[in-house]
Amino acid sequence: MLERYKRTFFATQACIVCVTVAILIQSHRIFAAAVFFVTMELGAVVGAMWAARLKRRIERSQGFLSSR
């Protein structure tokens, strides 16, 4: 999981910061921007976990990894 997250870390963080700043400028509410920021950060971590799981499943089905 960490390999995928490391590769996309800076692009993901830049996108999250841009969206958070846009929401802050649009709404002028720090709480709304903070909630969006936390939600997007959690989504990034969960997405990396999900992608790693899918990658393992695909590799296992193609015979690259031994099954558990």
PQR file with spaces between the fields and no chain letter, atoms N, CA, C, O and H, PARSE charges and radii, in Angstrom:
ATOM       1  N    MET     1       0.817   -1.180    0.000 -0.4000 1.5000
ATOM       2  CA   MET     1       0.000    0.000    0.000 -0.0000 2.0000
ATOM       3  C    MET     1       0.869    1.256    0.000  0.5500 1.7000
ATOM       4  O    MET     1       0.582    2.222   -0.706 -0.5500 1.4000
ATOM       5  N    LEU     2       1.911    1.230    0.783 -0.4000 1.5000
ATOM       6  CA   LEU     2       2.748    2.425    0.888 -0.0000 2.0000
ATOM       7  C    LEU     2       3.450    2.750   -0.424  0.5500 1.7000
ATOM       8  O    LEU     2       3.721    3.918   -0.703 -0.5500 1.4000
ATOM       9  H    LEU     2       2.144    0.445    1.356  0.4000 1.0000
ATOM      10  N    GLU     3       3.749    1.741   -1.232 -0.4000 1.5000
ATOM      11  CA   GLU     3       4.421    2.002   -2.504 -0.0000 2.0000
ATOM      12  C    GLU     3       3.547    2.863   -3.412  0.5500 1.7000
ATOM      13  O    GLU     3       4.022    3.842   -3.989 -0.5500 1.4000
ATOM      14  H    GLU     3       3.529    0.792   -1.005  0.4000 1.0000
ATOM      15  N    ARG     4       2.288    2.503   -3.537 -0.4000 1.5000
ATOM      16  CA   ARG     4       1.377    3.283   -4.379 -0.0000 2.0000
ATOM      17  C    ARG     4       1.172    4.673   -3.783  0.5500 1.7000
ATOM      18  O    ARG     4       1.143    5.662   -4.516 -0.5500 1.4000
ATOM      19  H    ARG     4       1.902    1.708   -3.069  0.4000 1.0000
ATOM      20  N    TYR     5       1.032    4.755   -2.472 -0.4000 1.5000
ATOM      21  CA   TYR     5       0.796    6.050   -1.831 -0.0000 2.0000
ATOM      22  C    TYR     5       2.018    6.948   -1.985  0.5500 1.7000
ATOM      23  O    TYR     5       1.881    8.155   -2.185 -0.5500 1.4000
ATOM      24  H    TYR     5       1.055    3.951   -1.877  0.4000 1.0000
ATOM      25  N    LYS     6       3.211    6.367   -1.895 -0.4000 1.5000
ATOM      26  CA   LYS     6       4.433    7.152   -2.054 -0.0000 2.0000
ATOM      27  C    LYS     6       4.557    7.715   -3.461  0.5500 1.7000
ATOM      28  O    LYS     6       4.976    8.857   -3.647 -0.5500 1.4000
ATOM      29  H    LYS     6       3.323    5.386   -1.733  0.4000 1.0000
ATOM      30  N    ARG     7       4.189    6.902   -4.458 -0.4000 1.5000
ATOM      31  CA   ARG     7       4.321    7.342   -5.849 -0.0000 2.0000
ATOM      32  C    ARG     7       3.376    8.485   -6.184  0.5500 1.7000
ATOM      33  O    ARG     7       3.725    9.353   -6.985 -0.5500 1.4000
ATOM      34  H    ARG     7       3.848    5.974   -4.307  0.4000 1.0000
ATOM      35  N    THR     8       2.218    8.506   -5.606 -0.4000 1.5000
ATOM      36  CA   THR     8       1.214    9.516   -5.947 -0.0000 2.0000
ATOM      37  C    THR     8       1.052   10.577   -4.867  0.5500 1.7000
ATOM      38  O    THR     8       0.140   11.400   -4.946 -0.5500 1.4000
ATOM      39  H    THR     8       1.934    7.802   -4.955  0.4000 1.0000
ATOM      40  N    PHE     9       1.911   10.572   -3.872 -0.4000 1.5000
ATOM      41  CA   PHE     9       1.743   11.437   -2.707 -0.0000 2.0000
ATOM      42  C    PHE     9       1.683   12.914   -3.070  0.5500 1.7000
ATOM      43  O    PHE     9       0.738   13.605   -2.688 -0.5500 1.4000
ATOM      44  H    PHE     9       2.651    9.903   -3.808  0.4000 1.0000
ATOM      45  N    PHE    10       2.673   13.407   -3.799 -0.4000 1.5000
ATOM      46  CA   PHE    10       2.752   14.846   -4.053 -0.0000 2.0000
ATOM      47  C    PHE    10       1.631   15.333   -4.967  0.5500 1.7000
ATOM      48  O    PHE    10       1.077   16.409   -4.741 -0.5500 1.4000
ATOM      49  H    PHE    10       3.441   12.847   -4.109  0.4000 1.0000
ATOM      50  N    ALA    11       1.293   14.568   -5.980 -0.4000 1.5000
ATOM      51  CA   ALA    11       0.188   14.966   -6.858 -0.0000 2.0000
ATOM      52  C    ALA    11      -1.135   14.949   -6.094  0.5500 1.7000
ATOM      53  O    ALA    11      -1.966   15.843   -6.260 -0.5500 1.4000
ATOM      54  H    ALA    11       1.743   13.694   -6.164  0.4000 1.0000
ATOM      55  N    THR    12      -1.324   13.933   -5.262 -0.4000 1.5000
ATOM      56  CA   THR    12      -2.554   13.837   -4.475 -0.0000 2.0000
ATOM      57  C    THR    12      -2.663   14.989   -3.489  0.5500 1.7000
ATOM      58  O    THR    12      -3.724   15.597   -3.350 -0.5500 1.4000
ATOM      59  H    THR    12      -0.649   13.208   -5.127  0.4000 1.0000
ATOM      60  N    GLN    13      -1.579   15.286   -2.813 -0.4000 1.5000
ATOM      61  CA   GLN    13      -1.591   16.367   -1.837 -0.0000 2.0000
ATOM      62  C    GLN    13      -1.823   17.716   -2.505  0.5500 1.7000
ATOM      63  O    GLN    13      -2.531   18.563   -1.960 -0.5500 1.4000
ATOM      64  H    GLN    13      -0.717   14.793   -2.926  0.4000 1.0000
ATOM      65  N    ALA    14      -1.236   17.923   -3.677 -0.4000 1.5000
ATOM      66  CA   ALA    14      -1.446   19.180   -4.401 -0.0000 2.0000
ATOM      67  C    ALA    14      -2.920   19.340   -4.783  0.5500 1.7000
ATOM      68  O    ALA    14      -3.480   20.430   -4.674 -0.5500 1.4000
ATOM      69  H    ALA    14      -0.661   17.235   -4.120  0.4000 1.0000
ATOM      70  N    CYS    15      -3.530   18.265   -5.224 -0.4000 1.5000
ATOM      71  CA   CYS    15      -4.948   18.303   -5.588 -0.0000 2.0000
ATOM      72  C    CYS    15      -5.813   18.584   -4.360  0.5500 1.7000
ATOM      73  O    CYS    15      -6.740   19.392   -4.423 -0.5500 1.4000
ATOM      74  H    CYS    15      -3.075   17.379   -5.313  0.4000 1.0000
ATOM      75  N    ILE    16      -5.515   17.927   -3.262 -0.4000 1.5000
ATOM      76  CA   ILE    16      -6.284   18.119   -2.030 -0.0000 2.0000
ATOM      77  C    ILE    16      -6.157   19.561   -1.539  0.5500 1.7000
ATOM      78  O    ILE    16      -7.147   20.162   -1.120 -0.5500 1.4000
ATOM      79  H    ILE    16      -4.763   17.270   -3.211  0.4000 1.0000
ATOM      80  N    VAL    17      -4.961   20.112   -1.587 -0.4000 1.5000
ATOM      81  CA   VAL    17      -4.758   21.496   -1.141 -0.0000 2.0000
ATOM      82  C    VAL    17      -5.502   22.466   -2.055  0.5500 1.7000
ATOM      83  O    VAL    17      -6.124   23.413   -1.573 -0.5500 1.4000
ATOM      84  H    VAL    17      -4.157   19.624   -1.928  0.4000 1.0000
ATOM      85  N    CYS    18      -5.447   22.244   -3.359 -0.4000 1.5000
ATOM      86  CA   CYS    18      -6.161   23.131   -4.290 -0.0000 2.0000
ATOM      87  C    CYS    18      -7.664   23.118   -4.041  0.5500 1.7000
ATOM      88  O    CYS    18      -8.304   24.169   -4.014 -0.5500 1.4000
ATOM      89  H    CYS    18      -4.942   21.474   -3.750  0.4000 1.0000
ATOM      90  N    VAL    19      -8.217   21.937   -3.863 -0.4000 1.5000
ATOM      91  CA   VAL    19      -9.661   21.836   -3.617 -0.0000 2.0000
ATOM      92  C    VAL    19     -10.014   22.473   -2.277  0.5500 1.7000
ATOM      93  O    VAL    19     -11.023   23.170   -2.172 -0.5500 1.4000
ATOM      94  H    VAL    19      -7.697   21.083   -3.885  0.4000 1.0000
ATOM      95  N    THR    20      -9.203   22.245   -1.262 -0.4000 1.5000
ATOM      96  CA   THR    20      -9.467   22.817    0.056 -0.0000 2.0000
ATOM      97  C    THR    20      -9.427   24.347    0.010  0.5500 1.7000
ATOM      98  O    THR    20     -10.291   25.016    0.578 -0.5500 1.4000
ATOM      99  H    THR    20      -8.383   21.679   -1.347  0.4000 1.0000
ATOM     100  N    VAL    21      -8.429   24.883   -0.662 -0.4000 1.5000
ATOM     101  CA   VAL    21      -8.325   26.341   -0.783 -0.0000 2.0000
ATOM     102  C    VAL    21      -9.513   26.898   -1.570  0.5500 1.7000
ATOM     103  O    VAL    21     -10.060   27.941   -1.213 -0.5500 1.4000
ATOM     104  H    VAL    21      -7.728   24.339   -1.123  0.4000 1.0000
ATOM     105  N    ALA    22      -9.909   26.210   -2.630 -0.4000 1.5000
ATOM     106  CA   ALA    22     -11.065   26.666   -3.416 -0.0000 2.0000
ATOM     107  C    ALA    22     -12.331   26.675   -2.567  0.5500 1.7000
ATOM     108  O    ALA    22     -13.136   27.602   -2.663 -0.5500 1.4000
ATOM     109  H    ALA    22      -9.465   25.363   -2.920  0.4000 1.0000
ATOM     110  N    ILE    23     -12.509   25.659   -1.745 -0.4000 1.5000
ATOM     111  CA   ILE    23     -13.686   25.615   -0.874 -0.0000 2.0000
ATOM     112  C    ILE    23     -13.619   26.720    0.164  0.5500 1.7000
ATOM     113  O    ILE    23     -14.633   27.349    0.466 -0.5500 1.4000
ATOM     114  H    ILE    23     -11.855   24.907   -1.667  0.4000 1.0000
ATOM     115  N    LEU    24     -12.448   26.961    0.708 -0.4000 1.5000
ATOM     116  CA   LEU    24     -12.286   28.030    1.691 -0.0000 2.0000
ATOM     117  C    LEU    24     -12.584   29.392    1.066  0.5500 1.7000
ATOM     118  O    LEU    24     -13.251   30.222    1.683 -0.5500 1.4000
ATOM     119  H    LEU    24     -11.624   26.450    0.462  0.4000 1.0000
ATOM     120  N    ILE    25     -12.100   29.626   -0.140 -0.4000 1.5000
ATOM     121  CA   ILE    25     -12.352   30.895   -0.820 -0.0000 2.0000
ATOM     122  C    ILE    25     -13.837   31.044   -1.157  0.5500 1.7000
ATOM     123  O    ILE    25     -14.419   32.118   -1.009 -0.5500 1.4000
ATOM     124  H    ILE    25     -11.558   28.952   -0.642  0.4000 1.0000
ATOM     125  N    GLN    26     -14.430   29.947   -1.611 -0.4000 1.5000
ATOM     126  CA   GLN    26     -15.840   29.980   -2.027 -0.0000 2.0000
ATOM     127  C    GLN    26     -16.774   30.183   -0.831  0.5500 1.7000
ATOM     128  O    GLN    26     -17.695   30.998   -0.888 -0.5500 1.4000
ATOM     129  H    GLN    26     -13.957   29.075   -1.732  0.4000 1.0000
ATOM     130  N    SER    27     -16.532   29.439    0.249 -0.4000 1.5000
ATOM     131  CA   SER    27     -17.495   29.450    1.361 -0.0000 2.0000
ATOM     132  C    SER    27     -17.100   30.376    2.507  0.5500 1.7000
ATOM     133  O    SER    27     -17.958   30.789    3.287 -0.5500 1.4000
ATOM     134  H    SER    27     -15.785   28.776    0.295  0.4000 1.0000
ATOM     135  N    HIS    28     -15.832   30.704    2.617 -0.4000 1.5000
ATOM     136  CA   HIS    28     -15.313   31.501    3.733 -0.0000 2.0000
ATOM     137  C    HIS    28     -15.560   30.817    5.074  0.5500 1.7000
ATOM     138  O    HIS    28     -15.671   31.492    6.097 -0.5500 1.4000
ATOM     139  H    HIS    28     -15.135   30.368    1.983  0.4000 1.0000
ATOM     140  N    ARG    29     -15.645   29.505    5.082 -0.4000 1.5000
ATOM     141  CA   ARG    29     -15.862   28.749    6.309 -0.0000 2.0000
ATOM     142  C    ARG    29     -14.717   27.771    6.507  0.5500 1.7000
ATOM     143  O    ARG    29     -14.520   26.845    5.721 -0.5500 1.4000
ATOM     144  H    ARG    29     -15.554   28.957    4.250  0.4000 1.0000
ATOM     145  N    ILE    30     -13.980   27.996    7.561 -0.4000 1.5000
ATOM     146  CA   ILE    30     -12.819   27.159    7.847 -0.0000 2.0000
ATOM     147  C    ILE    30     -13.252   25.740    8.180  0.5500 1.7000
ATOM     148  O    ILE    30     -12.599   24.781    7.769 -0.5500 1.4000
ATOM     149  H    ILE    30     -14.141   28.749    8.201  0.4000 1.0000
ATOM     150  N    PHE    31     -14.336   25.597    8.914 -0.4000 1.5000
ATOM     151  CA   PHE    31     -14.799   24.259    9.300 -0.0000 2.0000
ATOM     152  C    PHE    31     -15.152   23.422    8.070  0.5500 1.7000
ATOM     153  O    PHE    31     -14.798   22.245    8.001 -0.5500 1.4000
ATOM     154  H    PHE    31     -14.866   26.376    9.248  0.4000 1.0000
ATOM     155  N    ALA    32     -15.843   24.016    7.105 -0.4000 1.5000
ATOM     156  CA   ALA    32     -16.217   23.286    5.888 -0.0000 2.0000
ATOM     157  C    ALA    32     -14.970   22.850    5.120  0.5500 1.7000
ATOM     158  O    ALA    32     -14.899   21.724    4.627 -0.5500 1.4000
ATOM     159  H    ALA    32     -16.131   24.972    7.161  0.4000 1.0000
ATOM     160  N    ALA    33     -14.001   23.737    5.022 -0.4000 1.5000
ATOM     161  CA   ALA    33     -12.759   23.401    4.330 -0.0000 2.0000
ATOM     162  C    ALA    33     -11.996   22.311    5.079  0.5500 1.7000
ATOM     163  O    ALA    33     -11.421   21.416    4.459 -0.5500 1.4000
ATOM     164  H    ALA    33     -14.059   24.651    5.421  0.4000 1.0000
ATOM     165  N    ALA    34     -11.989   22.383    6.404 -0.4000 1.5000
ATOM     166  CA   ALA    34     -11.283   21.372    7.204 -0.0000 2.0000
ATOM     167  C    ALA    34     -11.941   20.005    7.070  0.5500 1.7000
ATOM     168  O    ALA    34     -11.255   18.987    6.977 -0.5500 1.4000
ATOM     169  H    ALA    34     -12.455   23.110    6.908  0.4000 1.0000
ATOM     170  N    VAL    35     -13.267   19.983    7.060 -0.4000 1.5000
ATOM     171  CA   VAL    35     -13.980   18.709    6.889 -0.0000 2.0000
ATOM     172  C    VAL    35     -13.671   18.128    5.515  0.5500 1.7000
ATOM     173  O    VAL    35     -13.444   16.925    5.389 -0.5500 1.4000
ATOM     174  H    VAL    35     -13.824   20.810    7.135  0.4000 1.0000
ATOM     175  N    PHE    36     -13.661   18.957    4.499 -0.4000 1.5000
ATOM     176  CA   PHE    36     -13.337   18.489    3.160 -0.0000 2.0000
ATOM     177  C    PHE    36     -11.907   17.963    3.115  0.5500 1.7000
ATOM     178  O    PHE    36     -11.650   16.923    2.507 -0.5500 1.4000
ATOM     179  H    PHE    36     -13.846   19.935    4.601  0.4000 1.0000
ATOM     180  N    PHE    37     -10.976   18.670    3.751 -0.4000 1.5000
ATOM     181  CA   PHE    37      -9.573   18.260    3.774 -0.0000 2.0000
ATOM     182  C    PHE    37      -9.417   16.885    4.423  0.5500 1.7000
ATOM     183  O    PHE    37      -8.762   16.004    3.867 -0.5500 1.4000
ATOM     184  H    PHE    37     -11.185   19.514    4.245  0.4000 1.0000
ATOM     185  N    VAL    38     -10.014   16.707    5.590 -0.4000 1.5000
ATOM     186  CA   VAL    38      -9.903   15.424    6.303 -0.0000 2.0000
ATOM     187  C    VAL    38     -10.548   14.302    5.496  0.5500 1.7000
ATOM     188  O    VAL    38     -10.005   13.200    5.413 -0.5500 1.4000
ATOM     189  H    VAL    38     -10.545   17.423    6.042  0.4000 1.0000
ATOM     190  N    THR    39     -11.697   14.581    4.905 -0.4000 1.5000
ATOM     191  CA   THR    39     -12.380   13.567    4.102 -0.0000 2.0000
ATOM     192  C    THR    39     -11.535   13.153    2.902  0.5500 1.7000
ATOM     193  O    THR    39     -11.449   11.967    2.581 -0.5500 1.4000
ATOM     194  H    THR    39     -12.138   15.476    4.972  0.4000 1.0000
ATOM     195  N    MET    40     -10.923   14.109    2.250 -0.4000 1.5000
ATOM     196  CA   MET    40     -10.096   13.786    1.089 -0.0000 2.0000
ATOM     197  C    MET    40      -8.825   13.047    1.490  0.5500 1.7000
ATOM     198  O    MET    40      -8.375   12.165    0.759 -0.5500 1.4000
ATOM     199  H    MET    40     -10.993   15.072    2.511  0.4000 1.0000
ATOM     200  N    GLU    41      -8.239   13.385    2.631 -0.4000 1.5000
ATOM     201  CA   GLU    41      -7.053   12.667    3.109 -0.0000 2.0000
ATOM     202  C    GLU    41      -7.400   11.208    3.429  0.5500 1.7000
ATOM     203  O    GLU    41      -6.663   10.293    3.063 -0.5500 1.4000
ATOM     204  H    GLU    41      -8.604   14.101    3.225  0.4000 1.0000
ATOM     205  N    LEU    42      -8.516   11.005    4.106 -0.4000 1.5000
ATOM     206  CA   LEU    42      -8.953    9.639    4.408 -0.0000 2.0000
ATOM     207  C    LEU    42      -9.238    8.869    3.118  0.5500 1.7000
ATOM     208  O    LEU    42      -8.902    7.691    3.003 -0.5500 1.4000
ATOM     209  H    LEU    42      -9.115   11.748    4.404  0.4000 1.0000
ATOM     210  N    GLY    43      -9.850    9.535    2.167 -0.4000 1.5000
ATOM     211  CA   GLY    43     -10.117    8.903    0.882 -0.0000 2.0000
ATOM     212  C    GLY    43      -8.842    8.511    0.154  0.5500 1.7000
ATOM     213  O    GLY    43      -8.798    7.470   -0.501 -0.5500 1.4000
ATOM     214  H    GLY    43     -10.123   10.493    2.261  0.4000 1.0000
ATOM     215  N    ALA    44      -7.813    9.329    0.260 -0.4000 1.5000
ATOM     216  CA   ALA    44      -6.536    9.012   -0.382 -0.0000 2.0000
ATOM     217  C    ALA    44      -5.903    7.768    0.238  0.5500 1.7000
ATOM     218  O    ALA    44      -5.391    6.907   -0.477 -0.5500 1.4000
ATOM     219  H    ALA    44      -7.849   10.175    0.793  0.4000 1.0000
ATOM     220  N    VAL    45      -5.939    7.678    1.548 -0.4000 1.5000
ATOM     221  CA   VAL    45      -5.358    6.511    2.234 -0.0000 2.0000
ATOM     222  C    VAL    45      -6.170    5.251    1.942  0.5500 1.7000
ATOM     223  O    VAL    45      -5.602    4.202    1.636 -0.5500 1.4000
ATOM     224  H    VAL    45      -6.355    8.378    2.129  0.4000 1.0000
ATOM     225  N    VAL    46      -7.481    5.350    2.035 -0.4000 1.5000
ATOM     226  CA   VAL    46      -8.338    4.193    1.759 -0.0000 2.0000
ATOM     227  C    VAL    46      -8.193    3.779    0.294  0.5500 1.7000
ATOM     228  O    VAL    46      -8.175    2.586   -0.010 -0.5500 1.4000
ATOM     229  H    VAL    46      -7.943    6.202    2.283  0.4000 1.0000
ATOM     230  N    GLY    47      -8.092    4.734   -0.600 -0.4000 1.5000
ATOM     231  CA   GLY    47      -7.895    4.418   -2.014 -0.0000 2.0000
ATOM     232  C    GLY    47      -6.587    3.694   -2.273  0.5500 1.7000
ATOM     233  O    GLY    47      -6.535    2.770   -3.085 -0.5500 1.4000
ATOM     234  H    GLY    47      -8.106    5.703   -0.353  0.4000 1.0000
ATOM     235  N    ALA    48      -5.530    4.109   -1.588 -0.4000 1.5000
ATOM     236  CA   ALA    48      -4.238    3.423   -1.736 -0.0000 2.0000
ATOM     237  C    ALA    48      -4.329    1.995   -1.198  0.5500 1.7000
ATOM     238  O    ALA    48      -3.770    1.071   -1.789 -0.5500 1.4000
ATOM     239  H    ALA    48      -5.573    4.860   -0.928  0.4000 1.0000
ATOM     240  N    MET    49      -5.026    1.817   -0.090 -0.4000 1.5000
ATOM     241  CA   MET    49      -5.203    0.467    0.458 -0.0000 2.0000
ATOM     242  C    MET    49      -6.001   -0.400   -0.512  0.5500 1.7000
ATOM     243  O    MET    49      -5.653   -1.558   -0.740 -0.5500 1.4000
ATOM     244  H    MET    49      -5.480    2.567    0.389  0.4000 1.0000
ATOM     245  N    TRP    50      -7.046    0.144   -1.071 -0.4000 1.5000
ATOM     246  CA   TRP    50      -7.894   -0.594   -1.998 -0.0000 2.0000
ATOM     247  C    TRP    50      -7.110   -0.964   -3.264  0.5500 1.7000
ATOM     248  O    TRP    50      -7.210   -2.090   -3.752 -0.5500 1.4000
ATOM     249  H    TRP    50      -7.329    1.085   -0.886  0.4000 1.0000
ATOM     250  N    ALA    51      -6.328   -0.011   -3.791 -0.4000 1.5000
ATOM     251  CA   ALA    51      -5.540   -0.277   -4.997 -0.0000 2.0000
ATOM     252  C    ALA    51      -4.510   -1.372   -4.750  0.5500 1.7000
ATOM     253  O    ALA    51      -4.284   -2.215   -5.619 -0.5500 1.4000
ATOM     254  H    ALA    51      -6.247    0.903   -3.394  0.4000 1.0000
ATOM     255  N    ALA    52      -3.887   -1.369   -3.582 -0.4000 1.5000
ATOM     256  CA   ALA    52      -2.909   -2.412   -3.262 -0.0000 2.0000
ATOM     257  C    ALA    52      -3.579   -3.775   -3.180  0.5500 1.7000
ATOM     258  O    ALA    52      -3.027   -4.778   -3.633 -0.5500 1.4000
ATOM     259  H    ALA    52      -4.071   -0.685   -2.876  0.4000 1.0000
ATOM     260  N    ARG    53      -4.762   -3.802   -2.604 -0.4000 1.5000
ATOM     261  CA   ARG    53      -5.506   -5.069   -2.505 -0.0000 2.0000
ATOM     262  C    ARG    53      -5.892   -5.587   -3.885  0.5500 1.7000
ATOM     263  O    ARG    53      -5.749   -6.776   -4.168 -0.5500 1.4000
ATOM     264  H    ARG    53      -5.211   -2.987   -2.237  0.4000 1.0000
ATOM     265  N    LEU    54      -6.381   -4.693   -4.746 -0.4000 1.5000
ATOM     266  CA   LEU    54      -6.742   -5.095   -6.098 -0.0000 2.0000
ATOM     267  C    LEU    54      -5.530   -5.577   -6.890  0.5500 1.7000
ATOM     268  O    LEU    54      -5.615   -6.549   -7.641 -0.5500 1.4000
ATOM     269  H    LEU    54      -6.496   -3.727   -4.516  0.4000 1.0000
ATOM     270  N    LYS    55      -4.406   -4.895   -6.716 -0.4000 1.5000
ATOM     271  CA   LYS    55      -3.183   -5.294   -7.412 -0.0000 2.0000
ATOM     272  C    LYS    55      -2.745   -6.689   -6.985  0.5500 1.7000
ATOM     273  O    LYS    55      -2.371   -7.510   -7.823 -0.5500 1.4000
ATOM     274  H    LYS    55      -4.337   -4.105   -6.106  0.4000 1.0000
ATOM     275  N    ARG    56      -2.791   -6.957   -5.680 -0.4000 1.5000
ATOM     276  CA   ARG    56      -2.437   -8.303   -5.192 -0.0000 2.0000
ATOM     277  C    ARG    56      -3.373   -9.352   -5.761  0.5500 1.7000
ATOM     278  O    ARG    56      -2.941  -10.429   -6.171 -0.5500 1.4000
ATOM     279  H    ARG    56      -3.095   -6.290   -5.000  0.4000 1.0000
ATOM     280  N    ARG    57      -4.653   -9.032   -5.782 -0.4000 1.5000
ATOM     281  CA   ARG    57      -5.649   -9.988   -6.296 -0.0000 2.0000
ATOM     282  C    ARG    57      -5.398  -10.280   -7.779  0.5500 1.7000
ATOM     283  O    ARG    57      -5.475  -11.436   -8.196 -0.5500 1.4000
ATOM     284  H    ARG    57      -5.004   -8.157   -5.449  0.4000 1.0000
ATOM     285  N    ILE    58      -5.103   -9.268   -8.567 -0.4000 1.5000
ATOM     286  CA   ILE    58      -4.839   -9.451   -9.989 -0.0000 2.0000
ATOM     287  C    ILE    58      -3.561  -10.261  -10.188  0.5500 1.7000
ATOM     288  O    ILE    58      -3.530  -11.181  -11.005 -0.5500 1.4000
ATOM     289  H    ILE    58      -5.040   -8.330   -8.228  0.4000 1.0000
ATOM     290  N    GLU    59      -2.510   -9.926   -9.448 -0.4000 1.5000
ATOM     291  CA   GLU    59      -1.259  -10.667   -9.571 -0.0000 2.0000
ATOM     292  C    GLU    59      -1.436  -12.122   -9.166  0.5500 1.7000
ATOM     293  O    GLU    59      -0.872  -13.019   -9.793 -0.5500 1.4000
ATOM     294  H    GLU    59      -2.535   -9.178   -8.784  0.4000 1.0000
ATOM     295  N    ARG    60      -2.209  -12.352   -8.131 -0.4000 1.5000
ATOM     296  CA   ARG    60      -2.451  -13.716   -7.677 -0.0000 2.0000
ATOM     297  C    ARG    60      -3.198  -14.517   -8.741  0.5500 1.7000
ATOM     298  O    ARG    60      -2.898  -15.689   -8.969 -0.5500 1.4000
ATOM     299  H    ARG    60      -2.667  -11.624   -7.622  0.4000 1.0000
ATOM     300  N    SER    61      -4.173  -13.878   -9.392 -0.4000 1.5000
ATOM     301  CA   SER    61      -4.954  -14.583  -10.409 -0.0000 2.0000
ATOM     302  C    SER    61      -4.136  -14.858  -11.660  0.5500 1.7000
ATOM     303  O    SER    61      -4.440  -15.789  -12.407 -0.5500 1.4000
ATOM     304  H    SER    61      -4.417  -12.926   -9.207  0.4000 1.0000
ATOM     305  N    GLN    62      -3.091  -14.051  -11.900 -0.4000 1.5000
ATOM     306  CA   GLN    62      -2.225  -14.270  -13.051 -0.0000 2.0000
ATOM     307  C    GLN    62      -1.059  -15.185  -12.719  0.5500 1.7000
ATOM     308  O    GLN    62      -0.240  -15.488  -13.586 -0.5500 1.4000
ATOM     309  H    GLN    62      -2.844  -13.296  -11.293  0.4000 1.0000
ATOM     310  N    GLY    63      -0.980  -15.623  -11.481 -0.4000 1.5000
ATOM     311  CA   GLY    63       0.061  -16.558  -11.087 -0.0000 2.0000
ATOM     312  C    GLY    63       1.372  -15.944  -10.681  0.5500 1.7000
ATOM     313  O    GLY    63       2.367  -16.658  -10.558 -0.5500 1.4000
ATOM     314  H    GLY    63      -1.646  -15.377  -10.776  0.4000 1.0000
ATOM     315  N    PHE    64       1.414  -14.635  -10.465 -0.4000 1.5000
ATOM     316  CA   PHE    64       2.658  -13.986  -10.065 -0.0000 2.0000
ATOM     317  C    PHE    64       2.981  -14.180   -8.589  0.5500 1.7000
ATOM     318  O    PHE    64       4.150  -14.196   -8.201 -0.5500 1.4000
ATOM     319  H    PHE    64       0.605  -14.055  -10.565  0.4000 1.0000
ATOM     320  N    LEU    65       1.960  -14.326   -7.777 -0.4000 1.5000
ATOM     321  CA   LEU    65       2.146  -14.516   -6.334 -0.0000 2.0000
ATOM     322  C    LEU    65       1.553  -15.837   -5.922  0.5500 1.7000
ATOM     323  O    LEU    65       0.568  -16.299   -6.498 -0.5500 1.4000
ATOM     324  H    LEU    65       1.011  -14.314   -8.092  0.4000 1.0000
ATOM     325  N    SER    66       2.160  -16.444   -4.920 -0.4000 1.5000
ATOM     326  CA   SER    66       1.556  -17.660   -4.397 -0.0000 2.0000
ATOM     327  C    SER    66       0.366  -17.287   -3.534  0.5500 1.7000
ATOM     328  O    SER    66       0.395  -16.269   -2.843 -0.5500 1.4000
ATOM     329  H    SER    66       2.960  -16.068   -4.452  0.4000 1.0000
ATOM     330  N    SER    67      -0.672  -18.094   -3.566 -0.4000 1.5000
ATOM     331  CA   SER    67      -1.857  -17.795   -2.771 -0.0000 2.0000
ATOM     332  C    SER    67      -1.590  -18.053   -1.309  0.5500 1.7000
ATOM     333  O    SER    67      -0.740  -18.874   -0.962 -0.5500 1.4000
ATOM     334  H    SER    67      -0.696  -18.921   -4.128  0.4000 1.0000
ATOM     335  N    ARG    68      -2.307  -17.363   -0.454 -0.4000 1.5000
ATOM     336  CA   ARG    68      -2.100  -17.483    0.992 -0.0000 2.0000
ATOM     337  C    ARG    68      -2.609  -18.763    1.481  0.5500 1.7000
ATOM     338  O    ARG    68      -2.524  -19.046    2.676 -0.5500 1.4000
ATOM     339  H    ARG    68      -2.997  -16.697   -0.736  0.4000 1.0000
